[in-house]
Amino acid sequence: MTIPNMDELNVLHSNICNALGDPKRIQIMYLLHEAPHHVTAIAEALDVPQPTVSRHLAILKQRGLVTSERDGTSVIYHLANEQIIDVLDMMRQLLRDLLTRQTNMLESNSSE
């Protein structure tokens, strides 16, 4: 595999990494993976004020990670691409593996 060029990495960073830079936005992504929701339902499920959820959704929508559709007077939000959950799950597994390895290293160092 070749090393990605900086232009591509800058686009990746600005579009996806920055959009996922807030843990609440990641929670929103997981909630939308379960089912499409409107802002009020997301706010209630995550115990976050509705204006905060709206701000997070605007960022996720602007970056193309969520889409929306009108349903009468409300707006329903969906994941734009379900693969983002696979990526997030892989990152979570990587974190668990790193923490396990660090814990094992600490335990082996303390027993010496």
Long-range contacts (C-beta under 8 A, 24 or more apart in sequence): 15-63, 15-64, 16-63, 16-65, 18-63, 19-59, 19-60, 19-62, 19-63, 19-65, 20-65, 20-88, 22-56, 24-48, 24-52, 24-56, 25-56, 25-59, 25-60, 26-88, 28-53, 28-56, 28-57, 28-60, 28-66, 29-60, 29-65, 29-66, 29-79, 29-84, 29-85, 29-88, 30-85, 30-88, 32-66, 32-77, 32-78, 32-79, 33-79, 33-82, 33-85, 36-76, 36-77, 36-78, 37-76, 37-77, 38-71, 38-74, 38-75, 38-76, 38-77, 39-74, 39-75, 39-77, 40-74, 42-77
